[in-house]
Amino acid sequence: MSSASHHTATTIPTLLAERVRQHPDKAFVVEGDFTLTYGDALKAARSLGCWLMNEGCLAGDRVAIWAPNCQQWIVAALGAQLIGATIVTLNTRYKGNEAADILQRSGARFLFCIDHFLDVDYPEQLASHPLPDLAGTVTITLNSQSDAFADCLKQGHALLETSNNNRAALEDAISGVEPDTLSDILFTSGTTGKAKGVVTDHGQNLRAFSAFADILGLEADDRYLIINPFFHSFGYKAGWLATLIAGATAFPLAIFDVPQVMACVARYRINVMPGPPTLFQSILDHPDFDPEKLVTLSKATTGAAVIPTQLIEAMWQTLGLDTVITAYGLSESCGLT
């Protein structure tokens, strides 16, 4: 049985605290040459939570994240959830009007936003759209520890270090988070109409994705390459949240690129790599495909589309996977059924 069953937490903040008590110095997120331990993650989340509260963020407020997979995304989510705020995830492929619509309809008060990604200036896309509820925007720079996001962490840390009142207020906010506290709003694809915001709570997420982690067999010593985007439940809930549930290590990738994927698997000895069927087919069909670089892979889950039987067989025989499961994702049911 996987270590996903071995936690007593009923909220995401208490789960993070439990993992820190167990192994504070263990790597939680590895991004290139940067490593965020479980202890680092809690410290950063507390700093960001304090910064948000100092800026007027209250329990129940919406905190939006518009960025590709990166360690800042995870810290932003944990920091908001730590104080009882609700995260709203934004698709990085949205145009400015689409992102503005989600921000307006969710009533987001704070936005953590990538500065530039794939030659797109994200803050500029929102410049012409009125967002009266938005009280603050913080930019994120990929592969950087000295961006505006890092400045917020420094300010939050200083607030905690210099004020007993700030520390007490943060502890009160953390203790106020319950299993039925709203943790996130993910908007549906909108393929059959206007995208709708699906609201879920901490307890739902932990129950659903503890079951997912158990079915996949996710263990504390697993090394999980997360290519699926964090704005989607596949990358967020079945990705870094499942990693946290299992006490494993996450390796986020901002862009899917077959040579980079193979290099990451080889370099970090990745053994868990979920993705849609097209991801695995793209790897198998790539001219640079080298099964020797993928020998450590052992577990995968697919979803988002029907998977052909021959692809499953190729994942077993050519990629050498031991475990291949298929999950049906549904935003309205917390992300999977």
HELIX and SHEET records of a PDB file:
HELIX    1   1 SER A    3  SER A    5  5                                   3    
HELIX    2   2 ILE A   12  GLN A   22  1                                  11    
HELIX    3   3 TYR A   38  ASN A   54  1                                  17    
HELIX    4   4 GLN A   71  LEU A   82  1                                  12    
HELIX    5   5 GLY A   96  SER A  106  1                                  11    
HELIX    6   6 TYR A  122  LEU A  126  1                                   5    
HELIX    7   7 ALA A  148  THR A  162  1                                  15    
HELIX    8   8 ASN A  164  SER A  175  1                                  12    
HELIX    9   9 HIS A  202  LEU A  216  1                                  15    
HELIX   10  10 SER A  233  GLY A  235  1                                   3    
HELIX   11  11 TYR A  236  LEU A  241  3                                   6    
HELIX   12  12 ALA A  242  ALA A  246  1                                   5    
HELIX   13  13 VAL A  258  TYR A  268  1                                  11    
HELIX   14  14 PRO A  277  ASP A  285  1                                   9    
HELIX   15  15 PRO A  291  LEU A  294  5                                   4    
HELIX   16  16 THR A  309  GLN A  317  1                                   9    
HELIX   17  17 SER A  331  SER A  333  5                                   3    
SHEET    1   A 2 ALA A  27  GLU A  31  0                                        
SHEET    2   A 2 PHE A  34  THR A  37 -1                                        
SHEET    1   B 6 GLY A 136  ILE A 140  0                                        
SHEET    2   B 6 PHE A 110  ILE A 114  1                                        
SHEET    3   B 6 ARG A  62  TRP A  66  1                                        
SHEET    4   B 6 THR A  86  THR A  89  1                                        
SHEET    5   B 6 LEU A 182  PHE A 187  1                                        
SHEET    6   B 6 GLY A 197  ASP A 201 -1                                        
SHEET    1   C 2 HIS A 116  PHE A 117  0                                        
SHEET    2   C 2 VAL A 120  ASP A 121 -1                                        
SHEET    1   D 2 ARG A 223  ILE A 226  0                                        
SHEET    2   D 2 THR A 249  PRO A 252  1                                        
SHEET    1   E 2 LYS A 299  THR A 302  0                                        
SHEET    2   E 2 THR A 323  THR A 326  1                                        
END                                                                             
